[in-house]
Amino acid sequence: MTGPLSTDHPADNPDGQADQLDLVARVRAVDGVTDVYSPRSAISRVPGLIAAAAGAADDRMAEIAVTVRDGTPLVAARIATASHDNTPAAARRVADALLTNTPEDAQISIQIARIH
């Protein structure tokens, strides 16, 4: 990744939003990944869902959550995989893509939301 990942909320930091969109695009490009969903809780997605209902945004907030805890970057992705692919292998490829584009000490978390 060309610059450091932002730890601010994307709405507060346009560069952080660009970082997240770049990571989402990289994850979507991974073989076996069919979709990317928000790993954040439903409560934290309410403002985005309201904006989507008003026609201001996509109703599914695709994002990669980037936070910092005790100085360690935490990167979380929630994905859907293709049923014809090996889901654990697809998750490993996503983790590898994220590790390539995040700081060395980042902890990566991949959740499989769907297999279809």
RAWO-V551710 format. One record per residue. N is the residue number from 1. BURIAL is I if it has 16 or more other C-alpha atoms within 10 Angstrom, else O. Layout:
BEGIN
n=N burial=BURIAL
n=N burial=BURIAL
END
This chain:
BEGIN
n=1 burial=O
n=2 burial=O
n=3 burial=O
n=4 burial=O
n=5 burial=I
n=6 burial=I
n=7 burial=O
n=8 burial=O
n=9 burial=O
n=10 burial=I
n=11 burial=O
n=12 burial=O
n=13 burial=O
n=14 burial=O
n=15 burial=I
n=16 burial=I
n=17 burial=I
n=18 burial=O
n=19 burial=I
n=20 burial=I
n=21 burial=I
n=22 burial=I
n=23 burial=I
n=24 burial=I
n=25 burial=O
n=26 burial=O
n=27 burial=I
n=28 burial=I
n=29 burial=O
n=30 burial=I
n=31 burial=O
n=32 burial=I
n=33 burial=I
n=34 burial=I
n=35 burial=I
n=36 burial=I
n=37 burial=I
n=38 burial=I
n=39 burial=I
n=40 burial=O
n=41 burial=O
n=42 burial=O
n=43 burial=O
n=44 burial=O
n=45 burial=O
n=46 burial=O
n=47 burial=O
n=48 burial=I
n=49 burial=I
n=50 burial=O
n=51 burial=O
n=52 burial=O
n=53 burial=O
n=54 burial=O
n=55 burial=O
n=56 burial=O
n=57 burial=O
n=58 burial=O
n=59 burial=O
n=60 burial=O
n=61 burial=I
n=62 burial=I
n=63 burial=I
n=64 burial=I
n=65 burial=I
n=66 burial=I
n=67 burial=I
n=68 burial=O
n=69 burial=O
n=70 burial=O
n=71 burial=O
n=72 burial=O
n=73 burial=I
n=74 burial=I
n=75 burial=I
n=76 burial=I
n=77 burial=I
n=78 burial=I
n=79 burial=I
n=80 burial=I
n=81 burial=I
n=82 burial=I
n=83 burial=O
n=84 burial=O
n=85 burial=O
n=86 burial=O
n=87 burial=I
n=88 burial=O
n=89 burial=O
n=90 burial=I
n=91 burial=I
n=92 burial=O
n=93 burial=I
n=94 burial=I
n=95 burial=I
n=96 burial=O
n=97 burial=I
n=98 burial=I
n=99 burial=I
n=100 burial=O
n=101 burial=I
n=102 burial=I
n=103 burial=I
n=104 burial=O
n=105 burial=O
n=106 burial=I
n=107 burial=I
n=108 burial=I
n=109 burial=I
n=110 burial=I
n=111 burial=O
n=112 burial=I
n=113 burial=I
n=114 burial=I
n=115 burial=I
n=116 burial=O
END
